[in-house]
Amino acid sequence: MIAQRALDHELVPKAELVPMDEAKAILKKLNVAPWQLPWIRAQDPLIKALGAKPGSVVRIYRKSPTAGEIIFYRIVVSG
């Protein structure tokens, strides 16, 4: 419960797990291999709250003063 309230803070970006079939399509569109995505550790509080496992792709929405909202993709790694 406490972790969920911490994730609702305005400075914590919104994030979601990407379904595997959608992740494959995104990787193909970006022309990258999974290991070429920026990494995020499985021990990160955001990743723990999502229940993501190593190998999962996470979509993170960040607010930008110039672009509005930007989508980032991260691959979960152990550690």
Backbone atoms as SQL, in Angstrom:
CREATE TABLE atoms (id INTEGER PRIMARY KEY, chain TEXT, resi INTEGER, resn TEXT, atom TEXT, x REAL, y REAL, z REAL);
INSERT INTO atoms VALUES
  (1, 'A', 1, 'MET', 'N', 0.825, -1.194, 0.000),
  (2, 'A', 1, 'MET', 'CA', 0.000, 0.000, 0.000),
  (3, 'A', 1, 'MET', 'C', 0.866, 1.254, 0.000),
  (4, 'A', 2, 'ILE', 'N', 1.888, 1.277, 0.854),
  (5, 'A', 2, 'ILE', 'CA', 2.763, 2.442, 0.912),
  (6, 'A', 2, 'ILE', 'C', 3.477, 2.624, -0.421),
  (7, 'A', 3, 'ALA', 'N', 3.927, 1.519, -1.029),
  (8, 'A', 3, 'ALA', 'CA', 4.638, 1.601, -2.309),
  (9, 'A', 3, 'ALA', 'C', 3.736, 2.207, -3.377),
  (10, 'A', 4, 'GLN', 'N', 2.470, 1.825, -3.394),
  (11, 'A', 4, 'GLN', 'CA', 1.550, 2.354, -4.403),
  (12, 'A', 4, 'GLN', 'C', 1.368, 3.860, -4.232),
  (13, 'A', 5, 'ARG', 'N', 1.270, 4.330, -2.990),
  (14, 'A', 5, 'ARG', 'CA', 1.139, 5.771, -2.764),
  (15, 'A', 5, 'ARG', 'C', 2.378, 6.511, -3.233),
  (16, 'A', 6, 'ALA', 'N', 3.545, 5.903, -3.049),
  (17, 'A', 6, 'ALA', 'CA', 4.791, 6.530, -3.500),
  (18, 'A', 6, 'ALA', 'C', 4.812, 6.634, -5.018),
  (19, 'A', 7, 'LEU', 'N', 4.229, 5.651, -5.714),
  (20, 'A', 7, 'LEU', 'CA', 4.206, 5.686, -7.176),
  (21, 'A', 7, 'LEU', 'C', 3.247, 6.731, -7.714),
  (22, 'A', 8, 'ASP', 'N', 2.317, 7.175, -6.892),
  (23, 'A', 8, 'ASP', 'CA', 1.355, 8.177, -7.327),
  (24, 'A', 8, 'ASP', 'C', 1.901, 9.598, -7.187),
  (25, 'A', 9, 'HIS', 'N', 3.138, 9.740, -6.753),
  (26, 'A', 9, 'HIS', 'CA', 3.747, 11.064, -6.597),
  (27, 'A', 9, 'HIS', 'C', 3.928, 11.713, -7.968),
  (28, 'A', 10, 'GLU', 'N', 3.795, 13.022, -8.034),
  (29, 'A', 10, 'GLU', 'CA', 3.879, 13.734, -9.310),
  (30, 'A', 10, 'GLU', 'C', 5.236, 13.629, -9.988),
  (31, 'A', 11, 'LEU', 'N', 6.296, 13.350, -9.249),
  (32, 'A', 11, 'LEU', 'CA', 7.627, 13.242, -9.835),
  (33, 'A', 11, 'LEU', 'C', 7.974, 11.830, -10.313),
  (34, 'A', 12, 'VAL', 'N', 7.135, 10.853, -9.989),
  (35, 'A', 12, 'VAL', 'CA', 7.354, 9.486, -10.442),
  (36, 'A', 12, 'VAL', 'C', 6.631, 9.311, -11.771),
  (37, 'A', 13, 'PRO', 'N', 7.381, 8.959, -12.831),
  (38, 'A', 13, 'PRO', 'CA', 6.738, 8.831, -14.144),
  (39, 'A', 13, 'PRO', 'C', 5.779, 7.648, -14.199),
  (40, 'A', 14, 'LYS', 'N', 4.760, 7.781, -15.034),
  (41, 'A', 14, 'LYS', 'CA', 3.815, 6.683, -15.253),
  (42, 'A', 14, 'LYS', 'C', 4.542, 5.606, -16.056),
  (43, 'A', 15, 'ALA', 'N', 4.317, 4.346, -15.700),
  (44, 'A', 15, 'ALA', 'CA', 4.975, 3.244, -16.393),
  (45, 'A', 15, 'ALA', 'C', 4.026, 2.069, -16.507),
  (46, 'A', 16, 'GLU', 'N', 4.278, 1.242, -17.510),
  (47, 'A', 16, 'GLU', 'CA', 3.466, 0.045, -17.709),
  (48, 'A', 16, 'GLU', 'C', 4.288, -1.025, -18.403),
  (49, 'A', 17, 'LEU', 'N', 3.927, -2.279, -18.161),
  (50, 'A', 17, 'LEU', 'CA', 4.564, -3.390, -18.855),
  (51, 'A', 17, 'LEU', 'C', 4.047, -3.434, -20.289),
  (52, 'A', 18, 'VAL', 'N', 4.933, -3.746, -21.213),
  (53, 'A', 18, 'VAL', 'CA', 4.546, -3.877, -22.616),
  (54, 'A', 18, 'VAL', 'C', 4.332, -5.362, -22.884),
  (55, 'A', 19, 'PRO', 'N', 3.162, -5.741, -23.433),
  (56, 'A', 19, 'PRO', 'CA', 2.944, -7.151, -23.767),
  (57, 'A', 19, 'PRO', 'C', 4.029, -7.648, -24.739),
  (58, 'A', 20, 'MET', 'N', 4.396, -8.919, -24.630),
  (59, 'A', 20, 'MET', 'CA', 5.521, -9.460, -25.400),
  (60, 'A', 20, 'MET', 'C', 5.351, -9.284, -26.909),
  (61, 'A', 21, 'ASP', 'N', 4.147, -9.516, -27.438),
  (62, 'A', 21, 'ASP', 'CA', 3.961, -9.358, -28.889),
  (63, 'A', 21, 'ASP', 'C', 4.126, -7.895, -29.312),
  (64, 'A', 22, 'GLU', 'N', 3.649, -6.980, -28.496),
  (65, 'A', 22, 'GLU', 'CA', 3.816, -5.557, -28.778),
  (66, 'A', 22, 'GLU', 'C', 5.285, -5.151, -28.646),
  (67, 'A', 23, 'ALA', 'N', 5.984, -5.720, -27.667),
  (68, 'A', 23, 'ALA', 'CA', 7.410, -5.417, -27.481),
  (69, 'A', 23, 'ALA', 'C', 8.209, -5.842, -28.707),
  (70, 'A', 24, 'LYS', 'N', 7.902, -7.011, -29.251),
  (71, 'A', 24, 'LYS', 'CA', 8.594, -7.478, -30.458),
  (72, 'A', 24, 'LYS', 'C', 8.359, -6.514, -31.619),
  (73, 'A', 25, 'ALA', 'N', 7.126, -6.022, -31.762),
  (74, 'A', 25, 'ALA', 'CA', 6.813, -5.074, -32.839),
  (75, 'A', 25, 'ALA', 'C', 7.564, -3.752, -32.639),
  (76, 'A', 26, 'ILE', 'N', 7.660, -3.300, -31.403),
  (77, 'A', 26, 'ILE', 'CA', 8.371, -2.048, -31.101),
  (78, 'A', 26, 'ILE', 'C', 9.856, -2.197, -31.414),
  (79, 'A', 27, 'LEU', 'N', 10.450, -3.316, -30.998),
  (80, 'A', 27, 'LEU', 'CA', 11.868, -3.558, -31.264),
  (81, 'A', 27, 'LEU', 'C', 12.136, -3.603, -32.766),
  (82, 'A', 28, 'LYS', 'N', 11.219, -4.224, -33.503),
  (83, 'A', 28, 'LYS', 'CA', 11.375, -4.289, -34.964),
  (84, 'A', 28, 'LYS', 'C', 11.265, -2.897, -35.577),
  (85, 'A', 29, 'LYS', 'N', 10.304, -2.110, -35.113),
  (86, 'A', 29, 'LYS', 'CA', 10.111, -0.747, -35.628),
  (87, 'A', 29, 'LYS', 'C', 11.340, 0.124, -35.341),
  (88, 'A', 30, 'LEU', 'N', 11.911, -0.026, -34.136),
  (89, 'A', 30, 'LEU', 'CA', 13.085, 0.759, -33.759),
  (90, 'A', 30, 'LEU', 'C', 14.383, 0.174, -34.320),
  (91, 'A', 31, 'ASN', 'N', 14.289, -1.050, -34.886),
  (92, 'A', 31, 'ASN', 'CA', 15.437, -1.745, -35.461),
  (93, 'A', 31, 'ASN', 'C', 16.551, -1.941, -34.426),
  (94, 'A', 32, 'VAL', 'N', 16.159, -2.435, -33.250),
  (95, 'A', 32, 'VAL', 'CA', 17.116, -2.697, -32.171),
  (96, 'A', 32, 'VAL', 'C', 16.866, -4.085, -31.591),
  (97, 'A', 33, 'ALA', 'N', 17.906, -4.623, -30.968),
  (98, 'A', 33, 'ALA', 'CA', 17.780, -5.867, -30.215),
  (99, 'A', 33, 'ALA', 'C', 17.402, -5.494, -28.783),
  (100, 'A', 34, 'PRO', 'N', 16.797, -6.407, -28.039),
  (101, 'A', 34, 'PRO', 'CA', 16.393, -6.073, -26.668),
  (102, 'A', 34, 'PRO', 'C', 17.528, -5.529, -25.808),
  (103, 'A', 35, 'TRP', 'N', 18.728, -6.098, -25.925),
  (104, 'A', 35, 'TRP', 'CA', 19.852, -5.661, -25.098),
  (105, 'A', 35, 'TRP', 'C', 20.318, -4.251, -25.443),
  (106, 'A', 36, 'GLN', 'N', 19.870, -3.702, -26.588),
  (107, 'A', 36, 'GLN', 'CA', 20.255, -2.349, -26.972),
  (108, 'A', 36, 'GLN', 'C', 19.372, -1.275, -26.339),
  (109, 'A', 37, 'LEU', 'N', 18.254, -1.688, -25.739),
  (110, 'A', 37, 'LEU', 'CA', 17.421, -0.732, -25.017),
  (111, 'A', 37, 'LEU', 'C', 18.134, -0.328, -23.731),
  (112, 'A', 38, 'PRO', 'N', 17.867, 0.860, -23.224),
  (113, 'A', 38, 'PRO', 'CA', 18.419, 1.223, -21.909),
  (114, 'A', 38, 'PRO', 'C', 17.910, 0.238, -20.859),
  (115, 'A', 39, 'TRP', 'N', 18.759, -0.068, -19.897),
  (116, 'A', 39, 'TRP', 'CA', 18.429, -1.052, -18.868),
  (117, 'A', 39, 'TRP', 'C', 17.801, -0.388, -17.652),
  (118, 'A', 40, 'ILE', 'N', 16.958, -1.165, -16.974),
  (119, 'A', 40, 'ILE', 'CA', 16.448, -0.774, -15.668),
  (120, 'A', 40, 'ILE', 'C', 16.476, -2.028, -14.808),
  (121, 'A', 41, 'ARG', 'N', 16.979, -1.912, -13.615),
  (122, 'A', 41, 'ARG', 'CA', 17.164, -3.081, -12.749),
  (123, 'A', 41, 'ARG', 'C', 15.843, -3.574, -12.158),
  (124, 'A', 42, 'ALA', 'N', 15.785, -4.886, -11.972),
  (125, 'A', 42, 'ALA', 'CA', 14.594, -5.515, -11.395),
  (126, 'A', 42, 'ALA', 'C', 14.355, -5.045, -9.967),
  (127, 'A', 43, 'GLN', 'N', 15.389, -4.532, -9.294),
  (128, 'A', 43, 'GLN', 'CA', 15.257, -4.063, -7.922),
  (129, 'A', 43, 'GLN', 'C', 14.732, -2.626, -7.829),
  (130, 'A', 44, 'ASP', 'N', 14.567, -1.958, -8.962),
  (131, 'A', 44, 'ASP', 'CA', 14.032, -0.593, -8.965),
  (132, 'A', 44, 'ASP', 'C', 12.619, -0.631, -8.364),
  (133, 'A', 45, 'PRO', 'N', 12.287, 0.294, -7.473),
  (134, 'A', 45, 'PRO', 'CA', 10.958, 0.281, -6.848),
  (135, 'A', 45, 'PRO', 'C', 9.807, 0.329, -7.861),
  (136, 'A', 46, 'LEU', 'N', 9.978, 1.056, -8.931),
  (137, 'A', 46, 'LEU', 'CA', 8.936, 1.131, -9.962),
  (138, 'A', 46, 'LEU', 'C', 8.731, -0.237, -10.613),
  (139, 'A', 47, 'ILE', 'N', 9.816, -0.922, -10.904),
  (140, 'A', 47, 'ILE', 'CA', 9.745, -2.236, -11.539),
  (141, 'A', 47, 'ILE', 'C', 9.154, -3.266, -10.583),
  (142, 'A', 48, 'LYS', 'N', 9.523, -3.186, -9.322),
  (143, 'A', 48, 'LYS', 'CA', 8.942, -4.088, -8.321),
  (144, 'A', 48, 'LYS', 'C', 7.433, -3.890, -8.233),
  (145, 'A', 49, 'ALA', 'N', 6.993, -2.634, -8.253),
  (146, 'A', 49, 'ALA', 'CA', 5.560, -2.338, -8.154),
  (147, 'A', 49, 'ALA', 'C', 4.804, -2.866, -9.376),
  (148, 'A', 50, 'LEU', 'N', 5.445, -2.853, -10.540),
  (149, 'A', 50, 'LEU', 'CA', 4.805, -3.363, -11.756),
  (150, 'A', 50, 'LEU', 'C', 4.811, -4.890, -11.805),
  (151, 'A', 51, 'GLY', 'N', 5.709, -5.491, -11.034),
  (152, 'A', 51, 'GLY', 'CA', 5.827, -6.947, -11.052),
  (153, 'A', 51, 'GLY', 'C', 6.580, -7.447, -12.276),
  (154, 'A', 52, 'ALA', 'N', 7.415, -6.607, -12.856),
  (155, 'A', 52, 'ALA', 'CA', 8.165, -6.982, -14.053),
  (156, 'A', 52, 'ALA', 'C', 9.317, -7.912, -13.701),
  (157, 'A', 53, 'LYS', 'N', 9.635, -8.792, -14.602),
  (158, 'A', 53, 'LYS', 'CA', 10.735, -9.745, -14.446),
  (159, 'A', 53, 'LYS', 'C', 11.825, -9.419, -15.457),
  (160, 'A', 54, 'PRO', 'N', 13.066, -9.877, -15.215),
  (161, 'A', 54, 'PRO', 'CA', 14.133, -9.653, -16.190),
  (162, 'A', 54, 'PRO', 'C', 13.709, -10.135, -17.588),
  (163, 'A', 55, 'GLY', 'N', 13.984, -9.311, -18.577),
  (164, 'A', 55, 'GLY', 'CA', 13.585, -9.604, -19.954),
  (165, 'A', 55, 'GLY', 'C', 12.328, -8.869, -20.376),
  (166, 'A', 56, 'SER', 'N', 11.578, -8.339, -19.417),
  (167, 'A', 56, 'SER', 'CA', 10.366, -7.585, -19.727),
  (168, 'A', 56, 'SER', 'C', 10.728, -6.209, -20.276),
  (169, 'A', 57, 'VAL', 'N', 9.855, -5.692, -21.130),
  (170, 'A', 57, 'VAL', 'CA', 10.015, -4.336, -21.644),
  (171, 'A', 57, 'VAL', 'C', 8.991, -3.453, -20.938),
  (172, 'A', 58, 'VAL', 'N', 9.454, -2.289, -20.494),
  (173, 'A', 58, 'VAL', 'CA', 8.601, -1.355, -19.767),
  (174, 'A', 58, 'VAL', 'C', 8.500, -0.061, -20.560),
  (175, 'A', 59, 'ARG', 'N', 7.299, 0.475, -20.642),
  (176, 'A', 59, 'ARG', 'CA', 7.061, 1.760, -21.295),
  (177, 'A', 59, 'ARG', 'C', 6.923, 2.809, -20.193),
  (178, 'A', 60, 'ILE', 'N', 7.718, 3.871, -20.289),
  (179, 'A', 60, 'ILE', 'CA', 7.713, 4.928, -19.287),
  (180, 'A', 60, 'ILE', 'C', 7.316, 6.233, -19.961),
  (181, 'A', 61, 'TYR', 'N', 6.332, 6.904, -19.380),
  (182, 'A', 61, 'TYR', 'CA', 5.860, 8.192, -19.897),
  (183, 'A', 61, 'TYR', 'C', 6.445, 9.306, -19.034),
  (184, 'A', 62, 'ARG', 'N', 7.166, 10.210, -19.650),
  (185, 'A', 62, 'ARG', 'CA', 7.746, 11.332, -18.910),
  (186, 'A', 62, 'ARG', 'C', 7.205, 12.633, -19.465),
  (187, 'A', 63, 'LYS', 'N', 7.033, 13.587, -18.567),
  (188, 'A', 63, 'LYS', 'CA', 6.593, 14.915, -18.983),
  (189, 'A', 63, 'LYS', 'C', 7.808, 15.735, -19.383),
  (190, 'A', 64, 'SER', 'N', 7.653, 16.487, -20.462),
  (191, 'A', 64, 'SER', 'CA', 8.729, 17.333, -20.962),
  (192, 'A', 64, 'SER', 'C', 8.186, 18.735, -21.156),
  (193, 'A', 65, 'PRO', 'N', 8.923, 19.751, -20.702),
  (194, 'A', 65, 'PRO', 'CA', 8.433, 21.121, -20.874),
  (195, 'A', 65, 'PRO', 'C', 8.362, 21.545, -22.339),
  (196, 'A', 66, 'THR', 'N', 9.158, 20.920, -23.197),
  (197, 'A', 66, 'THR', 'CA', 9.160, 21.324, -24.603),
  (198, 'A', 66, 'THR', 'C', 8.358, 20.393, -25.501),
  (199, 'A', 67, 'ALA', 'N', 8.318, 19.104, -25.181),
  (200, 'A', 67, 'ALA', 'CA', 7.658, 18.138, -26.051),
  (201, 'A', 67, 'ALA', 'C', 6.335, 17.628, -25.494),
  (202, 'A', 68, 'GLY', 'N', 5.958, 18.057, -24.313),
  (203, 'A', 68, 'GLY', 'CA', 4.715, 17.572, -23.709),
  (204, 'A', 68, 'GLY', 'C', 4.949, 16.276, -22.967),
  (205, 'A', 69, 'GLU', 'N', 4.767, 15.147, -23.656),
  (206, 'A', 69, 'GLU', 'CA', 4.984, 13.847, -23.047),
  (207, 'A', 69, 'GLU', 'C', 5.861, 13.008, -23.967),
  (208, 'A', 70, 'ILE', 'N', 6.833, 12.331, -23.391),
  (209, 'A', 70, 'ILE', 'CA', 7.762, 11.506, -24.154),
  (210, 'A', 70, 'ILE', 'C', 7.665, 10.078, -23.645),
  (211, 'A', 71, 'ILE', 'N', 7.730, 9.121, -24.569),
  (212, 'A', 71, 'ILE', 'CA', 7.684, 7.707, -24.203),
  (213, 'A', 71, 'ILE', 'C', 9.087, 7.138, -24.313),
  (214, 'A', 72, 'PHE', 'N', 9.509, 6.458, -23.250),
  (215, 'A', 72, 'PHE', 'CA', 10.797, 5.771, -23.213),
  (216, 'A', 72, 'PHE', 'C', 10.538, 4.286, -23.024),
  (217, 'A', 73, 'TYR', 'N', 11.405, 3.469, -23.569),
  (218, 'A', 73, 'TYR', 'CA', 11.321, 2.024, -23.370),
  (219, 'A', 73, 'TYR', 'C', 12.577, 1.562, -22.643),
  (220, 'A', 74, 'ARG', 'N', 12.399, 0.665, -21.690),
  (221, 'A', 74, 'ARG', 'CA', 13.505, 0.111, -20.913),
  (222, 'A', 74, 'ARG', 'C', 13.341, -1.408, -20.877),
  (223, 'A', 75, 'ILE', 'N', 14.453, -2.108, -20.829),
  (224, 'A', 75, 'ILE', 'CA', 14.410, -3.558, -20.632),
  (225, 'A', 75, 'ILE', 'C', 14.839, -3.837, -19.197),
  (226, 'A', 76, 'VAL', 'N', 14.125, -4.738, -18.548),
  (227, 'A', 76, 'VAL', 'CA', 14.411, -5.081, -17.161),
  (228, 'A', 76, 'VAL', 'C', 15.549, -6.094, -17.130),
  (229, 'A', 77, 'VAL', 'N', 16.559, -5.798, -16.319),
  (230, 'A', 77, 'VAL', 'CA', 17.693, -6.711, -16.131),
  (231, 'A', 77, 'VAL', 'C', 17.760, -7.103, -14.661),
  (232, 'A', 78, 'SER', 'N', 18.353, -8.258, -14.386),
  (233, 'A', 78, 'SER', 'CA', 18.446, -8.689, -12.997),
  (234, 'A', 78, 'SER', 'C', 19.408, -7.806, -12.225),
  (235, 'A', 79, 'GLY', 'N', 19.200, -7.767, -10.947),
  (236, 'A', 79, 'GLY', 'CA', 20.104, -6.963, -10.106),
  (237, 'A', 79, 'GLY', 'C', 19.402, -5.945, -9.291);
